[in-house]
Amino acid sequence: MTDNIFHWFKEKYPVFLNISMILLFVDVMADPTNLIFHVKYVLFGLVFMIWLFGNYAKKLILTKKQWLILLFIAFFMPFYELSAGLINSMLHNIPVGRPVYFNSFFFFAILLITLSEKMALTKMFNYSSLVIVLITLGLYLILIFNTRMFGEMYKYFVMDKQVVVYALRDYGKTTLLMIFYKTSPLLVFPLSWYLYRILIEKRRKALFVNILLLVLTALTLYFSGTRANLVSLVLIVAFYFGYFLFKKSKIWFVWALALAVLVALFMLPSVAGLLFSKQEASNAIKFGYLSSYANYFDHHLLSLLFGQGIGGTFYASGLHRFVDVSELTYIELIRIWGIPISVIFFGILMAPLFTEIRPGKITHLFIAYLAYLFIAGTNPLLLSSTGMLVLVYVFTNTFLPVSGVHA
């Protein structure tokens, strides 16, 4: 009986592993704070349990480079953060604060599974991200057609679950209702994928569905309202249409490029004012972070080398209080881990881009990942469990190009 069950599991093992991986992707995209379903860590454990049952007798074959990246991010970085935080706590006789970022980096260990199983993640990741589209546009439609529910939705999604930000944001003379879902920056990946399939690969199979999903993804990024999302949306669409015109007609490409330059020059003053105005509320907070970081490092020079570690806080003048998380991710890396480790980590982040540039063929993943790293500069998503799974997706397709980067 036991042998039959074991044999049955061995046959169905790939199905179980793929289903559990899809559920994990969907959960971290729909519930980044783990306050809605409360199953993020359960699914993480389930993925590893299924993989271990199916591979307990197999030898792991990873390259030295893959092992170094995996161990550095998934194990060294969180435990270094913990060690630095404990030392800082003992030296300054202060209690250790929240374990911010600590649990997130363990999710990068999923790379061990995706590489050993040679998993094709492109469709899995991009289709899973559509849950963000469904939730965001669903909330938008409910607000339009049933405004009485706004209070209940605000309490549930903003205050209780902390996954949504509602706001009215002015873009020149236009006022936009913003529904920013915390994982919406991930939509640059399906946006780039659908544009690549439609304009570059010119796939005619399921063309209507692909166009519909592309439009819905673009609308979700637009309604998210954040400048980084909007800039990424415009630049990704402009890149693909420019590339499409370049392949179609060099003359039309030159005309389109000239028109784009004229529009950019005309809009540059207003866009620059919008992005760098210290009077705008979001900008005021970010500029406040910059001055606060400068003040912090000026008084804590050793943090530049060794980092502040887990539980560390600093005074954010823009918010007028002490915080342990900021939106300026790349400076935040230095505050927590110090310059040496941050430089190594940033170098690892850039590796997939150089890997794609080397053969001279830029794919949809390159464009999306570049946009994601741009958005991550002013969004703490990169250092979350969701951000770690994005890195798993990117590095899996970097190390296993046959696994479906172009799928």
N, C-alpha and C positions, 0 to 999 in steps of 0.2 A: 504493500500500500504506500509506504513512504517513498519507495523507489519510483512508483508511478507518479506521485505528486512532484517529486524532484525532477523527473523527466519532463513532465508537463510544464513545469516552471521554466526549465531550460529552453523549451521550444517557444514559450510565450515571453521569454525574458526581454527581447528587444521591444515588444509592444508595451510591456509594463514600464520599462525605462523611459520610453518616449512619452507615454501618457503622464508619468510623474514629472518629467521635465517640463512638459507643456503646462501642467497645473502650477508648477513653481513659477514659470515665466508670467503666466496670467495673474497669479496672486501678487507678485511683487510689483507688477504694473498697476493693478487695480487697488492694491492695499499696501502702499509703500511704508506706512506707519505701523502696520500690523495691528491696527485697532478695529478693523472691520471684521475680518474672518478669523484672526488670531491663529493662523495655521502656517505662517511663513517658515518657522523653524521646524515644524512637523514635516512639511513637504521637503525641506532641505535634508532632513534626516532620512525621509523615505527614499529619496533619490539615491543617497549613499547606501542605504540598506539593500535596495534592489540590486544596485551595481555590485556590492560585495557578495551577495548570494550568487550572482551569476558569474563572478570572476575570482572567487576565493582561491582557485588553483592556478590561475593564469599569472604569467610574469608580465609586469608592466614594462612597456617599451616606450620610453620618452627620451628625447635627446638631452644632452647636458644643458643646453640653452633653455629648453622647456622646463626642466627641473629647477634651474636657478630662478627663473621668473616666477614659477609657481610657488616655490618656497619663500622667496623674498616678499611677495605681496600677501600670500595667504597666511603666512606664519611669522616671518620676521617682523613685518611692519606692525601688526597688532601687539605682539609681545614686547617689541621695543617701546611702543607707545605706553604700554602698561608699566614697564620698568622705569621709563623716564618720569611717568606720573607719580609712581611710588617714591622715587628718590626725591623729586621736587617736593612732595608732601612732607617727607621726613626732614629735609633741609630747612624748610620754611615753617614747619610745625603747623601745617594746615590740613584739613581733612580732604581726602580724595573725592572729587565731584563725580558727576555722571560719567559712565564709561562711553562717552561719545565716540563714534566711529569704530569702537573695538570689535563688536560682533560682525560688522559689515564685511571686513576683509576676509573672514573665513569663507564667505560665499565664493570667493575666487577659486577655492579648492575644487569647485565643480569642473574646472578646466581639466583636471586629472581624468575625469570621466569622459568628457567630450572628446579629448584627444585619444584616450585609450580605445574608445568605441568608434572613433572616426565619425562622429555624429554630424549630419548636415543640419545646421541650425538656421539657415537663411529664412526658409519658409516658416519654420517654427517660431522664430523670434518676431518676424514681421507680421504674421497673422495674429500672434498673441497680442501684439501692441494695439490691435484694432479695438481691444476692450477699452482703451483710453478714449478712442473716438466715440464709441457707443455711450460711455458714461458722460463725457463732456457735452456732446451734442444733445443727449437726452436731457441733461440738466438745463441746457439752454432753452430747449423747446418747452419744458415744464414751466420755466420762468416766464416765457412769452405767453403761454396759454392759460396758466394758472398762477397768477402772481400771489395769491393768498398763501401758497405753499412756501413762499420764499423764507419766511421765518423758521419753519420746521427744517427745511433743507439747510439753511445757514447753520442752525444749531447742530445738526447731525454731521454734515460734511466738514464744516469749518471749525467749530468749537469742540465737538466730541471726537471726531475721527482725524481732524487736522490734515486732510488730503486735498482740500480745495481752498483757493483764495478768490473771493468775489471782490470786484472793484469797478469803479467807473474811471476810465483813463482817457485823458484828452490827448489827441494827436492832431495838433494844429486846431482847426475849427471843428474837428470831428470828435465826438464823445463815444467811446466804445465800452460796452458792458464786457468786462473781462471775467472769464471763468477759467482760471489757471489751475489745472490738475497737476499735482506735483511731479508726475512722471511724463507730462506732455513733451518735454524736450526729446524723449525717445522717438517721437514721431518723425524726426528727420530721417530715420532709417527706412521706414516704409515709404516715405515721400520720395526719397532718392531711388528706392528699389522700383517703384511703380513707374517713375519717369524713365528710368533706365530700360525697363521692359517695353514701354510704349514707344519712346522716341529713338532709342539707340538700337535695341534688339528688334524693334518693330514686330513684336509678337501680336498676331491676330487672334490667337486662341483666347477666348474669354475677354475680348477687348473691352466690351461694355462694362463688365464687372471691374476690370482693372482701372478704367477711367473713373468709374463711380467711386471706388475706394480711394483713388488718388485725390479726387475733389473733396471727399469727406475728410481725408487726412489733412489736406491743405486748409480747409475751413476750421478744423479743430486747432491747428497751429495759429491761425489768424485770430480766432476768438480767445486764445489763451492770453493775448494782450501784452505779453512781455516783449520788450524790444529785442532781446537776444533771439527769441523764437521767430519774431517777425522778420528780422534781418536775415536769419538763416533760411526762412521760407523764400524770401525774395531772391537771395543769392543762389540757392539750389535750383529754383525754377529758371532763373536767368541763365545759369550755366548750361543746363540741359537744352534749353531752347537755342542758345547760342551755338552749342555743339551740333545740334540737329541742323541748324541753318548752314553751319560751316561745311557739313558733309553734303548738304543738298545743293547749295549755291554759294560760292565764295563772294559774289557780288552782293547778294542779299545779306550775307553775314556782315560785310563791311558797312552797309547801310544801317543795319540793326545796331552794330557796335557804335557807330557815330551817333545814332539817335539816343542810345543808352548813355553815352558820355554827356550829351547835351542835357538830358533829363537829370543825370547825376549832378552836373554842375549847377543846374537850376535849383535843385532840391538840397544841395549841400549845406547852405547856411541854416535852413530850418531844421534839417536832420542833425547837424552839429549842435545847434542850440538845444534840441530835444535831448540829445545824448549826454551833453556836458553841462547843462544848466544846473547850477547848485540850488536853484529855487524849487526844482521839481522834487517831490517827496522821496521817491526812490533813489534819485541821484544824491540827495542830501544825506541819506543813510550810508550810501556807498562811499561818498567822500569823507563822511565821518569815520567809517571803518579805516580808510587809508591813514588819516591823521592819528587814529587810535593805535593802529599797528606801528606807525613810526614812533609814537610815544612809548609804546610797550617795549619795542626792541631797543630803544635808546636807553631804557632803564634795566633791560634784561639781555645783555649782550650774549651771554652763554646760551640763551634760547635759540640764537641764530645758528649755533653749532649743534646743540643736542636736542633742541625742542623742549616744549613745555610738558608734553606727555598727556596721559589720560586725565580727564577731570579738570584740566587747566582752563582758566577764564581770563578775560581781559576786559577793560572798560571800553565800551563802544560809545563814543560821544554822540553819534547820530541817534542812538536809542536812549542815551542817558542812563545806562545801567550796565552791569557786568554780564557778559554772554560767554557761552562755551562753544558756540557755532556761529560762523559768519558766512556770508554769501560769496566772499572773495576767495574761492577755493585754493588757488595756487599760492596765495600768501598764507592761507590757513595751513597748508601743508608745511610751510617753514615754521610756523608757530608751534605746531604739534610735534613734528619730527626733526626739525632743524634743516639747514641747507644741504649737507651731504646726502642724507637719505632722500630728501625731496628731489634733488637733482637726478639721482639714480631712478627714482620712481617716474619722474617726468620723462627721462630718457626711454624707459620701458614703454610709457604711454605713446611716445612718438615712433617706436619701432615699427608698428604695422603700416604707418604712412610711408616710411622709407622702403619697407618691403614691397609695397605696391608701386612706388615710383621706379624702382630699380629695373623691372622688366619693361617699363615704358607704357603699360596699359593701365589706365586708371579706371577702376570699377565703381559701381554704386556705393560700395562699402567705404571706399576712400573718401568720397564726397560727403557721405553722411557722418562718418567718424570725425572728419575735420570740422564739420558744423557742430557736432556734439561737444568736441573739446572747446570750441569757441563759447558755446552756451555754458559749459561747465565752469568757465572762468568766473561767472557771477551767479552760480547756482551750486549748492552743496550736494547735488544729486550724485556727482562723481564718486564721493566717498561713502555713499550709502550701499546697502545690500543690492539695490536695484542697479546702481552704478557698477558694482562688481560683476553682476550678471551681463551687463552690456560689454564689459571687458572680456568676459568669457566668450561671448558671441564673436567679438572682433578678433581675439587671439586664436580662437578655434579656426576661423576662416583664414587667418594669416598663416597658421602652421599647417593647415590641411586645405590647401586651395582647391583640391579635387572634391571636397565635401559639399560644395554647393554655393560658393560665393556668387556664381553667375546663374544660379538656379532661379 
